[in-house]
Amino acid sequence: MTDYGKEWPKDQGHLQLLSIFHYVFAGLTGFFSLFFLIYIFIGIMVLVIPGKSTDQEAAMFMGWIFIVVGVIVIAFSWTIVGLLIAAGRNLTRHRKHTFCLVVAAFSTLLMPLGTILGVFTLVVLMRLSVKALFENKQPVLVDQSSQAEQRE
């Protein structure tokens, strides 16, 4: 019989820290994704301000390319932000273990901070005591003296 009860306070502390780090990383990701508003602004300026270019169609095409790239990157980034926030919330509540694992695995692709966060999250989530915590198992309290007697 495994004694998960002694590991739970430490595991809960680790999950709480990981949750906070997920929120921080989500905030940083959301903030830095806003820099792509510059792409959208440049694209709008190319479309609105008439240029002296001989090839007006190429300029219009480039303006739309800037706008589309900016919108796609911002939308993708904010999707990641939403997933990170949801994973942070689920880590705190000890819910949706598989979802947290998938988000942690995906965040390893977001170098360098996401890689660090993802690896630590995966290491913590793979512990048997953490899996038991997510499955709402009650801690198994085992008397150490009775374990020693059983081994002999």
Secondary structure, DSSP 8 states (H G I E B T S, - for coil): ----TTTHHHHHHHHHHHHHHHHHHHHHHHHHHGGGHHHHHHHHHHHHS----S-HHHHHHHHHHHHHHHHHHHHHHHHHHHHHHHHHHHHHHT--HHHHHHHHHHHTTSTTHHHHHHHHHHHHHTSHHHHHHHTT-------HHHHHHHH-
